[in-house]
Amino acid sequence: MTEGTVAPGANITHKLSAEGADLLTLAGVNDANLIELSRLCGVKVALRGDTLSIVGAPEFVDRGVEIGERMIELARQRVPLTPDDVLRLGDAESRGDDGDGQGGGGFGGRIALPGVRKVVQAKTAGQAEYLKKMADNDIVIGIGPAGTGKTYLAVAAAVDALTRKRVRRIVLARPAVEAGENLGFLPGDMQAKIDPYLRPLYDALDEMMPLERMQKFLETRVIEVAPLAFMRGRTLGDAFVIVDEAQNATAMQMKMLLTRLGVNSRMVITGDKTQVDLPNKEESGLMQVERILKGIDGIEFHYFQEADVVRHRLVRDIIRAYDAD
């Protein structure tokens, strides 16, 4: 039925085949994905067998069909799908993003981690572009707000490179910026003092590989997690190096870090320019490299946007509110 044959105000029904899709993934827990699709597009949605029906005004159904087709393709690939993912698909459809060119079913950029039987999938076009830049360049600097997957995707790329024997080790570093306390006054030995600063990196690793393997790699220093200051004087060869929270690295620390890069190594630097915890007198090294390193072949900058936030949908609204303040 074409729009021209529909009486004004009349509803139409469009049926999509979900054959081959994982129906639980498609519908979500308690049909949460279908409810979100209905809310997002202003249509009625029903899943009966392997048929997804979308009912509503023609202009609303058209949008529902676009998003529904992407949902079905993701469910066929067994990619996890949540209501927030449905919302992001709606954002991408509004912007006219075509995804990965595979029927609009995703954004490309998939990393399979066999040890945990996990597939890390780009959830936005920006994330897919970030993964591609990490594959194509020796140094990538990812800048953007919290919740955009800057560190998570970098760790996934590092574990993938290690698994494929493209590098021999992973080095993860973070500036240990004191949040109102001095390290010397915190209880415990040095490792106990710095662990709280490095915990987000351990958490990301924990999702990427079995616990026993991660512990073995940490013990044998195949994977090293350390404060940024511990990198001084070293040459990081045959390694995948990730520097997280780089907005809190000083200009001197950033120069020191960049000049550690050895043969057959890659480096990913991530940071959020809105969350600098350095004293006012110190210039953020992230801000400096943004000014002086652009245009160098092999170094690529990637800027995440508000639409790339993949945490709870309220995180996006919070970021928007702070930007508007």
N, C-alpha and C positions, 0 to 999 in steps of 0.2 A: 504494500500500500504506500503510495507516495503522499507527500504532504499536501499536494494540490487536491487530492480526493478526500481529504479529511475536513469535516465540518468544523467551523471555528469553535474552539473550546472542547472538541472531542478528544478523547484519549486514544492512543494506539498501543498495540502490544508488539514487542520485538522479542523473538526467541533466539537464544544463542546456544549452540551445541557445546556442552562441557565434556564431551567424550574424551577419555584419556586423562582427564584431570583428577587429581586427588580431591574428592568432594569435601572432605573435612577441612583441608587447607583452604579451599575456595570459600566455604561458608564461614569458617572461623568458629571459635568456641561460642556456643549458644547463638550461632548465626550472626556473630558480631560484625563480620565483614560485609554481609548482605545488608545489615541494618545501617552501617556506615555508608554504603553505596546509595541506599535509599535516601538517607538524610542529605548526602552531598549533592545529589542530583534532583531531589524533589520528585522521585518516582516510587512506584511500588515494585518490589523485587521478590521473586519467588524461585526457589530451586526445587525442581521435581525430577527425580531420576538424574539424567545427565543433560537436562535442559534448564537453562537460566532464562526466566521470563522477566522482562522489564516493561512496565505499564505506566503511561503518563502522557503528558502533552508532547507533541512531536519534537519540539526543540530540547526538552529535557531528556526524552528518551534517546535522542542522538548522542548526547553527552554520556548518558548511562551506558550505552552500547560501547562507546570508545573505551571507557574505563573497565567495563565488564570483560571485554575481549582481552585486555592486558592482565586482568586478574586470572582469567582462565588459562592464559599462556603460562603465567607464573606457577599456577597450580599443577599444570602438566609437567613442569620442570621440577616439581616438588620443592620449590623455593618457599620458605616460610612466609606467611602472609598475615598481617595484623590489620586492625582498623586504621592505625596510623599509616601503614603502607598504602592502604586504599586512599587515604587523604593525600599522600604524596603523589600517587598516580593521577589524582584529580588535578593537583597543582601542575604536574607535567603536561597534562592534556590541555590545560588552560593556556600554558605558555607555548604549546605547539611542539614540544619535544617529541622526537620520534623514537626515543629509546635506542635500542641497539640494532634497529633495522631488521629484527626478526619478528615481524608481525606486531610490533608494539608491545611485545610481551615482557620487556624488562629494559635494563639500561646497560647491558653488556657487563664486562668486568666481573668474572666469576673466578674464585680461587677455591679449589677442592683441597681439603686437608684430610688425607686418608686416615691418619692416626686416630682422629676423633670422629671420622665419618661425617664431617661437617663441610658445608659449602658456604663460603662467604660471598654474598651477592651484593653488588652495588644497588642501593635502594633509590638513588637519584642519578640524574644525568651528570651532576657535578662529581659525585663519587666515582662514577665510571670513568670520567675524564682523569680524575686523580690517579686511579689505578693504572691507566694507560701511560700517564706521565712517569709514574714510578718504574714502569717496565721499559721506557724508552730513554731515560736520562740517568746520569750518574748521581746528580744531586737534585732533589725536589724539595721545595720549601712550601709547605701547606699552611695557609693562614686563614683563620675563620673562627666563628663563634663556637661555644661549647656544644657538644652533642652532634657534631657533623661527621664523626667517624674518622677524624684526622689520624689519631694514634691507632685506633683499632684496625683500620685498613692497612696502615703501615706495618703493624706487627704481623698481620696476616700475610702481607707480601714478603716480609722477612722470613717467616716460618716456611713459606712456599719455596723461597730461594734456597733455604737450608735443606729442605726435604729433597729438592731436585739437584742438590750438590753443586749449585751455582756459586755458593759461598761456603766457607768452612765454619763460620761462626756468626753470631748475632751479638751486637753490642747495643744496649739500651741505656740511655743516659738522661738525667733530669737535673736542672739546677736545684740545689737544696737551699731554697730561700727560706729564711726564718720568718715564721708568722708570729711575730711578737715575742719570741723566746730565742735564746741562744742555744745552739746545739750542746755547748759544754755544760749547760745546766739541766739538760734532759737526762733521765735515768738510763742506765745500761751502757754496754760497750758501743763502739762506733757503729757496728752494724745495726744495733737496736735503735740508735739515734737517727740513722738515715733511712731505715726501712719505711717509716710513714710517708716520706716524700716519694718513695719508689713504688709504693703499693699499687697504684693504677697500672704500672707496667707489668707487675706480677699478675694482676687480675686479667689483663688482656692475654698474657701467655697461657694462663690457666685454661682459657677457652679454646686455645689453638692446638693443644697437644695433651696426651695423657699425662697425668700427674707424675707417674714414675719416670717417664722420659724427660719431663721438664726438670725434675730434681736431679737426674743423672747429668743432664746437660749443664745445669747450674754448677754442680760439683766439679765437673771436668772443664768448666769455663768455655764450653762450646757456646753457651749463652751467658753473657755477663750483663748484670744490671748494676749500675753504679752512678754516683753523683757526677755531674759534668766536670767538676774540678779534678776528679781522679784521672781524667784523660790527658792531662799535661805530660809532655815528654814522650808520648807513645806514638807509634805508627800503626794505624788500624788497616792492615792489609787483608785481602780475601775475606771481607766482612760486610755485613749489612748493618749499617749504623743508623739508629733512630735517636733523635734528640727531641724530647717532649717538653712542653711548656717553655719553649725557647724565648718567649717574650721576657722571661726572668733571667736570661743569660746576659751578662754585661757584654759590651762591645769587645773587650779584650778576650773574654771567654769564647765568644763566637769566632773570633779570628783564630784563636788557639785550636778550637775544634775543627774548623774547616781545613786547617793545614795539617791535620792528623791523617787525612784520607790517604790510603795506600793503594797499591796495585790491586785490580780486580775487586774494588769495593764500591759500594753504593751508600748514599746517605740521604735520609729523609729528616727534615727539620720541621717541627710543627709548633704552632703557637697561636695565641689569641691576643691581638693588640689591645683589646679592651680590658685585659686582666693582668696588667703589669704590676707586680708586687715589689719592684725595686724601689729603693729610696729615690726621691725626686731628683737628686743630683746626678744619678747614674743613668746613662742612656741605655735603652734596651738594645742588645745586639741584634734582635730581630728587626727592629726599625732600621738599623744601620744597613744590614745586608739587603733589605728591600730597596734601599737607595742606590747602593754601589755595585750590586752583583747582577742587576738586570742587563740582559743583552749578551751575557757570556754563554757560548755554546756548551751544552751539556748541563747547564743549570736552568731549571724550570720552576717558575712560581705558579702556585695554584691557589685561587681564592674561593673559599667556600661561602655560600650565601645562606640567608635565613631559610630558604627552601630546602637546604641540604640537612637541616636538623632532623635526626632520626631517633631522638629520645621521645619522651611523652610530648604530645602535641602542645601542652602548656609551656614547654621550654621555648618553643618558637614564639609564643605570645609574650613570654617574659622578656626574651631578647628584644622583641619589637618595642615593648614598653620602655626598657632601659635606653634604647636608641633614641626614642622620642622625648626622653626626659631632658 
